[in-house]
Amino acid sequence: MIAGRFLLRERLGRGSMAEVFRAVDVAGGPDVAVKVAADSSDKHHRRIHNEARVLASLRHPSIVRFIDQGVMPAGTYRPGHAFLVEELALGTSLSEAVRAERHGADAVALWARSIFSGLAHLHAAGLVHRDIKPGNLMLSGLRRSPVRVIDFGIAAVAGTAPEPGISSGTVHYMSPEQAAGGVADPAWDVYAMGLVLLELLTGSKAFPGTAVESLVARTLRSPHIPESLGPRWHHFLSSLTAMESGERPAADAAAAMAARLVPPAPAASAILRGAPRLRLPVAAAGCVLPR
């Protein structure tokens, strides 16, 4: 038992930085996810502590909920390793969704509105996620928030310079200035979301290839946005992925733009009822799988 109330059960997954377990709340609450650092080094401890601190400061339906944190006590699994307890979000990550099928623009607009609303809350707190990608976005099937943002392990205060030896983002979704090693900026998350939405709509990455090929390509050009998506989507995605960060909308403005693409209420409800409900607990618990 950890934190006086959570009994670890089966391991749900393992990533490069942590293992994730389901845990039973003996106080009668719902099952939770417990992320345990892969080792007891300062680097792993800081990452878990950073994620806990960030999540504890946030309260938004589109952001996975923080519950507790601590260090695994003596006599338990991985004694001395930092852990984080958070909401167990069961559903399909957008990485699985995009592999399964291409999705209609109406559904993607609903997801975009939800995610940008959560990002606006994060940015208002002066923070940048820095790793927005399909695997860190979780379909919930809930009407109040169809998608939730997870994995805040490398979130940073806006204006923070990158730390040597610390991973900052995922290559295929980085903005040009993030790839160049600039200071953390909310516009990074907006750009990354533009690439995520484009991938959901087209079924392929905007900048494929090796890490180097992908990074070089985005410094030379904007992503190709098919005319077949229609003028409204073309304008929206072009704004999100503008080469210059100052030309991108803020997350709250992007949420409003996405809202104008959402179908009328009855149609939106039908889309939510038909949302995939695959259970992918590793992604749900925010564990970054080895790339």
C-alpha positions in Angstrom: 0.0 0.0 0.0 1.2 3.5 -0.8 0.0 6.9 0.4 -2.0 5.1 3.1 -4.8 4.1 0.7 -3.7 2.8 -2.7 -3.0 -0.9 -3.2 -0.9 -1.6 -6.3 -2.3 -4.2 -8.7 -1.3 -5.2 -12.2 1.3 -3.3 -14.1 -0.3 -1.6 -17.0 2.8 -0.7 -18.9 6.5 0.3 -18.8 8.2 3.3 -20.5 11.7 4.7 -20.5 11.1 6.9 -17.5 8.4 5.0 -15.5 6.3 2.0 -14.9 2.5 2.4 -14.6 0.3 0.4 -12.3 -3.4 0.2 -11.6 -4.1 0.7 -8.0 -7.2 0.1 -5.8 -8.4 2.9 -3.5 -9.2 1.2 -0.2 -11.0 4.4 0.8 -13.7 3.5 -1.7 -12.8 5.8 -4.5 -12.3 4.7 -8.2 -9.2 2.8 -9.3 -6.2 5.1 -10.0 -3.0 5.0 -12.0 0.3 5.0 -10.2 3.4 6.1 -12.1 6.6 4.8 -10.5 9.9 6.3 -11.6 12.1 3.8 -13.5 15.0 4.4 -11.1 15.8 6.4 -8.0 18.2 8.9 -9.7 17.7 12.6 -9.3 16.7 12.9 -13.0 13.8 10.5 -12.6 12.8 11.9 -9.3 12.7 15.5 -10.7 10.6 14.4 -13.6 8.0 12.7 -11.4 8.0 15.7 -9.0 7.7 18.2 -11.8 4.7 16.4 -13.3 3.0 16.2 -9.9 3.6 19.9 -9.2 2.2 20.9 -12.6 -0.9 18.6 -12.4 -1.6 19.7 -8.8 -1.8 23.3 -10.0 -4.3 22.6 -12.7 -8.0 21.9 -12.6 -9.7 21.4 -16.0 -11.9 18.7 -17.5 -9.5 18.3 -20.5 -6.5 17.6 -18.2 -5.9 14.4 -16.4 -6.5 14.9 -12.6 -3.7 14.8 -10.0 -4.3 12.8 -6.8 -1.1 12.3 -4.8 2.6 11.9 -4.9 5.4 10.5 -2.8 8.3 8.1 -2.5 7.9 4.3 -2.4 8.5 3.3 1.2 10.8 0.6 2.4 9.5 -2.9 2.0 7.4 -2.1 -1.1 8.1 -2.4 -4.8 10.9 -0.1 -5.9 11.7 1.4 -2.5 13.0 5.0 -2.8 11.5 5.6 -6.2 9.3 8.6 -6.7 5.7 8.0 -7.6 2.7 9.9 -8.8 -1.0 9.0 -8.4 -3.4 10.3 -11.0 -6.7 9.7 -12.5 -7.0 6.4 -14.4 -8.2 7.5 -17.8 -9.4 4.5 -19.8 -9.8 5.1 -23.5 -8.1 5.3 -26.8 -5.1 7.6 -27.3 -5.2 9.6 -30.5 -2.1 7.7 -31.7 -4.2 4.5 -31.7 -7.1 6.4 -33.2 -5.1 7.6 -36.2 -3.6 4.1 -36.8 -7.1 2.6 -36.7 -8.7 4.9 -39.3 -9.0 8.4 -40.7 -11.5 10.5 -38.7 -14.2 12.8 -39.9 -13.7 16.6 -39.6 -16.7 16.9 -37.3 -15.1 14.6 -34.7 -11.7 16.1 -35.0 -13.2 19.6 -34.5 -14.8 18.4 -31.2 -11.5 17.0 -30.0 -9.6 20.2 -31.1 -12.0 22.4 -29.1 -11.5 20.3 -26.0 -7.7 20.1 -26.2 -7.2 23.8 -26.9 -9.5 24.6 -24.0 -7.2 22.5 -21.7 -4.1 24.1 -23.2 -5.5 27.6 -22.7 -5.9 26.7 -19.0 -2.3 25.4 -18.9 -0.9 28.5 -20.7 -2.9 30.8 -18.4 -0.9 29.3 -15.5 2.3 30.3 -17.3 3.2 26.7 -18.4 4.0 25.0 -21.6 3.4 21.3 -22.2 6.3 20.8 -24.6 5.2 17.3 -25.8 1.8 17.6 -27.5 1.5 14.5 -29.7 -1.2 11.9 -30.4 0.1 9.5 -27.7 -0.4 12.2 -25.1 -4.0 13.0 -26.0 -6.7 10.6 -24.7 -10.2 10.0 -25.9 -12.5 9.9 -22.9 -16.0 9.5 -24.5 -17.2 12.0 -22.0 -19.5 14.8 -23.2 -18.0 17.5 -21.0 -14.5 16.7 -22.4 -14.1 14.2 -25.2 -10.3 14.4 -25.0 -7.9 14.8 -22.1 -4.2 15.9 -22.2 -1.8 13.7 -20.3 1.9 13.3 -19.5 3.2 16.6 -18.1 6.6 15.2 -17.3 8.6 17.8 -19.3 6.1 20.7 -18.9 8.0 23.9 -18.1 7.4 27.5 -17.2 7.1 29.7 -20.3 10.4 31.3 -21.0 12.5 28.4 -19.6 15.6 27.5 -21.6 16.1 23.8 -22.5 18.2 21.9 -20.0 21.2 20.0 -21.3 20.5 16.3 -21.5 16.8 16.6 -20.9 14.4 15.5 -23.7 12.2 18.3 -24.9 9.3 17.1 -27.0 8.9 14.6 -29.8 10.7 15.3 -33.0 7.7 14.8 -35.4 5.6 17.4 -33.6 8.1 20.1 -32.6 7.7 23.7 -33.8 10.6 25.1 -35.8 11.7 27.2 -32.8 11.4 24.3 -30.4 13.5 22.2 -32.7 16.1 25.0 -32.7 16.4 24.9 -28.9 14.5 28.1 -28.1 12.9 29.0 -24.8 9.6 27.4 -23.9 6.7 29.2 -25.5 2.9 28.4 -25.5 3.1 28.7 -29.3 5.0 25.4 -29.4 1.9 23.6 -28.1 -0.3 25.3 -30.6 1.9 24.4 -33.5 2.2 20.8 -32.3 -1.6 20.6 -32.1 -1.8 21.8 -35.7 0.3 18.8 -36.8 -1.7 16.4 -34.7 -5.0 17.6 -36.2 -3.6 17.4 -39.7 -2.4 13.9 -39.1 -5.9 12.9 -37.8 -7.5 14.3 -40.9 -5.1 12.9 -43.4 -3.9 9.7 -41.8 -0.2 10.6 -42.2 2.5 12.7 -40.5 3.1 16.2 -41.9 6.9 15.7 -41.7 7.7 12.0 -42.0 11.1 10.4 -42.3 14.0 10.2 -39.8 14.4 12.6 -36.9 16.9 14.7 -38.9 14.8 14.7 -42.1 11.7 15.8 -40.1 13.5 18.6 -38.3 15.1 20.0 -41.4 11.9 19.9 -43.4 9.9 22.1 -40.9 12.6 24.8 -40.9 12.2 25.1 -44.7 8.5 25.0 -45.2 5.0 24.9 -43.7 3.2 21.6 -43.7 1.2 20.7 -46.8 -2.5 21.1 -46.1 -4.7 19.4 -48.7 -7.3 21.7 -50.4 -9.7 18.8 -50.0 -10.1 19.6 -46.3 -12.0 22.8 -47.3 -11.3 26.5 -46.9 -12.2 26.7 -43.2 -10.0 23.8 -42.1 -7.2 25.1 -44.4 -7.3 28.5 -42.8 -7.4 27.0 -39.3 -4.5 24.6 -39.8 -2.4 27.2 -41.6 -2.8 29.5 -38.7 -1.9 26.9 -36.2 1.3 25.9 -38.1 2.5 29.3 -39.2 6.3 29.4 -39.4 6.5 32.5 -37.2 5.2 31.8 -33.6 3.7 35.3 -33.4 1.4 34.6 -36.3 -0.2 31.6 -34.5 -3.4 32.1 -32.4 -3.2 31.7 -28.7 -4.8 28.5 -27.4 -8.0 30.2 -26.3 -8.4 31.8 -29.7 -7.7 28.4 -31.3 -10.4 26.8 -29.1 -12.9 29.4 -30.4 -11.8 28.8 -34.0 -12.3 25.0 -33.4 -15.7 25.6 -31.9 -16.9 27.3 -35.1 -16.0 24.0 -36.9 -18.0 21.8 -34.5 -21.3 20.5 -35.9 -24.7 21.5 -34.2 -25.4 19.9 -30.8 -27.4 16.9 -31.9 -24.8 15.8 -34.4 -22.0 16.4 -31.9 -23.7 14.2 -29.3 -24.0 11.4 -31.9 -20.2 11.7 -32.6 -19.4 11.4 -28.9 -21.6 8.3 -28.5 -19.7 6.7 -31.3 -16.3 7.6 -30.0 -13.8 4.7 -29.7 -13.5 3.3 -26.2 -10.5 1.0 -26.5 -8.7 0.6 -23.2 -5.1 1.7 -23.4 -4.0 2.2 -19.8 -0.4 2.9 -20.5 -1.2 6.0 -22.6 -4.0 6.9 -20.2 -1.7 7.0 -17.2 0.8 9.3 -19.1 3.6 6.8 -19.4 5.9 7.7 -22.3 6.7 4.5 -24.2 10.2 4.1 -25.6 10.4 5.8 -29.0 
